[in-house]
Amino acid sequence: MEFLDLSAVRKAHGTVRLPGSKSISNRVLLLAALSGGTTQVRALLDSDDTRVMLDALLTLGAGVQRVGESDDYAITGVGGAFPVKRAELFLGNAGTAFRSLTAACALSGGDYVLKGVARMHERPIGDLVDALRLLGAKIDYLGQAGYPPLHIRPAEMAGDTTRVRGNVSSQFLTGLMMALPLLQQTTHIEIEGELISRPYIGITLAMLRRFGVTIGQDGWTRFTVPADARYISPGEIWVEGDASSASYFLAAGAIGGGPVRVEGVGAESVQGDVRFADALALMGAQITMGPNWIEARAPASGRLKAIALDCNHIPDAAMTLAVAALFADGTTTLSNIASWRVKETDRIAAMATELRKVGAMVEEGADFIRITPPAALTPNAVIDTYDDHRMAMCLSLATLGGVPLRINDPACVNKTFPEYFRVFAGIVR
């Protein structure tokens, strides 16, 4: 197994220009592909997840042209349903690509097979399939019921209302919202139970508006896609920096003195994970923010405070709080994080296991994790990453406790931030 040895460090200081947001990148790519005309996508995230989306869209008939060696792309849309009516797509472990393309392919009138890596085939998709079937979609499971891989055949549309559970993954609702304009009829989506990860739905709604589609909203319980919804290219769109990735560097500043500034997200960001900065402030960190930047310093006391926080609004960035808890006085409890269990790995179980390796006392439940830091971190822990980019990036922060660590399978960060360890090394000492 490949590994990376990280040195013990104590301080963090510097400025980081963030890579593009994964959530925005894959939404923009699909919407540009479904629009008429050509969209110039600026500052696209270069990662495994966006590469599989680009490959899939090219296979399905969209035009994809990279601008030189830059992170800019010209996406020529198909103006509606995909014109390629028979295709097999391999989507790796990219949940944003798999869920949204499942919905778009289901309403494109073709015969498609969607597959991924083994872990992708363990990530539930039954709620999305059920919601699409209520509208007449024809989707068969090629393996275990409720999970990929999938075989999609031309739909026989029926009804104008569908339902989806809100407490499993916001990606299901996002996929429905982005695909339903293909029907060109008024369609309603009803949410069963509490809708988790609402800020990610906020990103979806904002991106839809950029492409000319406004979805009606009755609180967070019912959404309406109008019959006249048509995707119109905005001509050019810039991808914000990734707010989830910002969390690692902001936490480094809060733990290691700082200041650490991240550029690419700020007060004007559409991403809910910018509120990670508010959580750090609750822990005592000194936070300042501009329209397109955020800066974090350690508390005046030098040490963070333990918190109890409902993390429904920042599910991905909350993982970074779990590691920041190693540097807090007292016991930190992060709750309403059940969605962690259906991500790239079971993140609650994985985080509990790895935090114990560095000496923490950890209690885990169905939707919470509770962390009590040790008096001193255990050096030379060997951190497993579970093919999960966020596990690798989060746990690197433990080195700020003055302990060396070994990170197994460091290349898993290629999913969203291939240059992470180089950038991290540039701000710590």
N, C-alpha and C positions, 0 to 999 in steps of 0.2 A: 504493500500500500504506500502511495506517495504521502509525504508529510512535510510540514513546514515548522521549524523551530523558531519561536518568537522569544526575543530577549526580554529580561525584566526591565521595566521602565517605571518612572514615577511621575513624569511631567508630560503635559500635552499643550501645544501652542501652535497656532498657524491658521492658514486659510485654505479651504478646500472648495474647488469648483465641482459641483455634483454632476454625475452622469444623469441622463434623462430618466424621467419616471417610467418604470415598467408599466404601471397601471394606465398612464396616459398614452404611452407609446403604442401598446397593442390595441387600445380603443381607437386611436387616431388611424392606425393602419387599416383596420377593418372598415371604419366609416369612410375613409378615403376610397377604399376599394369598391364600396357599394354606391358611391356617388357618381354623378356624371362629371366628366372633365378631369383635369389633372390637378392634384394637390401637391404643393411643395412642402414636404414635411421637414422641418429644421430641427437639428439637435436630437435626432432619434437616439434612443438608448441602443448601444451595440452590445448585445448579450445573446445567450443561447435562446431565451424566450422570444426575443424579437426576430431572430433569424428563422426560427421554425414558423413564425407567423408570416414573414415575408415569403418564404418558400411555398407555404400553403396558398397564399393569395396569388402567387405567380401560377401555380398549378391550376387554380380555379378560374384563371382568365384575366386577372388584373395585370396592368403594366407596372413593373417595378424597375426603377432605374436609379442606381446610386450616383450621386454627384461627385465624381472624382474619388478621392480617398477620404472625403468628409463623412460626417454623420447626417448628411442631408440626403433625402430621397425624393424622387418624383414618382408619385403613385397615380397611375391613370385608371380611373374607376370604370366600372362596368354599367353604371346607371341603373342598378336594380339587382335582381337575382343573378347569381353566378352563371355565366354562359356555358362553362364546362359542366356537363351533366353526368360525367362518370369519372371518379377519381378516388385514389387511396391516399390518405394524408397521415404522415407520422409527425406527431406533435410533442414528442419528448415528454417532459414533466411540466409543461407550460399550462397551468390551469386557466389563465386568462385567455389563451388561444383556444384550448380544447373546449371550454364551456361556450364561448361566444361563437365559434365556428360550428359547433353542434347545432345551435339554434339557427344560424344563417343557412347552413346546408339543408337543414330540415325543411326550410321554407323556400328553397331554390329549385325544387322540382327535379332533382337529379338522384343518382344512385352513388352513394359515397360510403367509404369505410374510413373510420377515424381510429387511430391507434396511438399508443405512447409507450413510454418505458414501463417497467414492471410497477413502479410506485404509482404512476398515473393510473394504472389499472386497479389500484387499491383505493383510489380517491372517489368518493361517491358522486354519482351524477343522476341518480334515480329521480330526484325531485325535479330536475330540469326536464328529463325525458317525459315524466308524467305530465308536466305542464304543457309541453309541446304536443303530446298525444291528445290532450283535451281539445286542442285546436285542429286535430286531424292528422298530425304528423305520423309517419310510419318509421319507427325506430326499433331495431332489434338489438339485443345484447349478444355479442359473440362469445362471451365468457360468463362470468357470474352476473346474475340479475342485479341491476342497480349500479353497475360499474362498467367503465370502458373495458375493451374496445366496443365500438358501435357500428352497426350497418344501417344506413339511412336510405330510404326509398322515397319516391315522390309522394307528397302528402295528398290526402283527400280532405280538403278543408271543411270544417264543420264547427259552427258556433263562433261567438265573438268574445267569449270570456274564458279566461284561464285562471288557475290558482297555483301558487307556489309557497312552500313553507319559507318563512323568513329567517329561521334560526339555524340554518345549516351553512349556507355560503351565499354571500351577496353576489357572487359571480353568476349564479343562476338567474337572478333578476336582471343583472346587467346584460346577459346574453339575450334574454327575451326582449328587453327594451331595444337593443340594437337591431334585432332581426325583424320585429313585428312591422316596421314600416314597409317591408317587402310585400305584405299582404294587401296593402292599399285599401284597407277597410278599417273602420273604427273597431278597436280591440281593447278589452279591459284586462288588467292583471290585478287579481286580488291577493293580498298577503295574508297568509295564515300564521298567527302568532306574532311574536315580536320580530321586527326586522333588525338583524344585527349588521354591524359594519356600515351604518348609514352614510358615513362620509364617502365611502367608495361609490355608493349610489349617487351621491352628490357629484362626484367626478363624472360619472356616466351622463347624468342630466346636463352638466355643463358642456361636455363634448358634443352631445347630440345637438344642443343649441348652436354650437359653432358650425355644425353642418346643416343648419336650417330646420331642425325638427324640435318642436317643443311638446313635451309630454305633459298631459294634465295630471294633477296630483291631488288626492284627497288625503292630506296628512301623509303618513307612511303606511297606509293600509290599502290603498287602491290607486292604480295608475291607468291612464287612458291614452292610447296611441291614436291620434286622429286619422281619418281616412285619407286626408290630403297630405299626409306626411311624406316628404320626398327629400332625399339627401342631396344637398347642393354643396359642391366644393367651396370652401372659403378662399381657395386660391393658394394661400400660404398659412401654415400654422406652426408655431414654435412649441416644442415639448418642454415643459417645466423640468427643473431638476427633481430628482427622486427624494421625496420627503422622508420615506422610510429609511433610505440610505443616510440621510442627514442625521438620523438619530444616533448613529455610532459615533460620529465626530462631535456632536453636541454633548453626548454623554462623556466623551473623552475630556472635553473642556471642563465639564462639571466635576469630574473625578480628579483630573490631573492639573488643576489650577487654571489653565486657559490663559488668555482667551483663545477659543477656537471659533472661527467664523466659517459658516457654510454659505456659498453663493449659488443661487438658482432657485431658491424657495424663500418665502417670507410672508409678510402680512397680506400680500395680494394673491397668494397661492390658492388654487382650487382644491388642493389635497388636504384631507382631514388629518393626515399624520403630522402636519405642522404643529398640531396641538400637543405633540410630544414635548415641545418646549414648555408648555404650561405644566405638564407633569413634572418636568425637571425643576421648574420654579417651585412647585409644591414641596419638592425635596430640598429646597433651599438654594438651588443654583441661581446665579445672577444671569438673567436673560435680557438681551436687547435685540430689537428686530427692526428691519427696514422693509421696504416693499418687496425686495428680492434677496434678502439676506437675513440670517439669524446668527447671533453670537452667544456663546455660553462661557461662563466662568464658574469657578468653585465658589461655594458659600463663603461668606466672610469668616465663618468659624472653621473653615477648611474641610468639613465633613458633611456629607449629605444626611438628611433626616429620613427615617422610615415613613412610608405612607400606606394607606389602604385606599385602593382606587378601582373603580369600575372602568374597565378598559375597552368597553364595547366600541368607543369612538376611535381607538387607535390600536386595532388588533395586531398588526404587524410590528409597529414600533414598540408596543408593550413588551415584546421580547427583550428589547434593550434595557427596559426598566428592571427586568429580572436580574440582569447582570449588574446594573447600577446598584441594586439592593445589596450587593456584596460590600459596598462602600458606605452604607448608611448605618446610623445608630438605631438599633432596634429591629423589629420584624416587619417586613413589607409584605402586604397581601395584594395580589393582582387578581381581580375577579371578572366574571362575564367574558371569559376567554375560551369558551367551549369550541369555537372555530379553530383554535390551535390544533385540535386533534385530527382535523381532516385536511391539513395542509401538506407540504412536501413530506413531512413525517408527522408523527404524533408529537407535537412540539411541547406539550405539557410534560409528557413522560421523558422526552429527550432532555429538556432543560433541567428537570429535576435530577436526572442521572448525572449530567455534566457539572452542575453546580455542586453536587455532593463531592465530586472528585477534587474540587479546590477547597473543600472544607466546610461548606455551608450546610446548615440544617434545613431540609426542604420538606414541606408537606404539599401533596398534590391532591386535587379533587377533580370531579367531572368538569368543572368550569372555573377552577381557581388554582393558583400556586402561591405558596407562602414561604418566604425566604428569610432565614436568620443568619447573618454573616458570622464567620468565625473571628476569633481575636486576631488571627493572622492567616492569610491564604496559604494553602498547601502548594509548594513549588513543584515544578516538573510534572504536572498533571498531563496526561495524554488525552486530548479532547477528541471525541468522535463527533462527526458532523452529519451523519445520516443522509448524505446526499442532499443536504439542506443548506443553501447559501446563507440564510440568516443565522443558523446555528454557528457557522464558522465566524461570521463577522461579529456577532454579539460576544462570543466567548473570548475573542482577541482582546477585549477590553479588560479582562482579568489581569493581564500583564501589568496594568497600571498599579497593581498592588505590590509591585516590586518582585514578581515571581516569573520565572520563565515557564513557557508552555509549549507543548507540541500540538499542532493542529493536524489531524489526519484528513486526507483528501481535500487539501486547500483549494483545488481547482473547482470545487462545487460553487465557488463565488462567481464563476463564469455565467451563471444563470441570470444575474442582474448587474454585477459589478466586477468585471474581470480584473481591473487594476486595483482592487480594494487594498490588498496587503502592501502594495507599493505606496499608495496614498497614505495609509495608516502610518507606515514607517516614517513618512515625511513630517508628521506632526508630533511624534512622541520621542522622548529621550530620557 
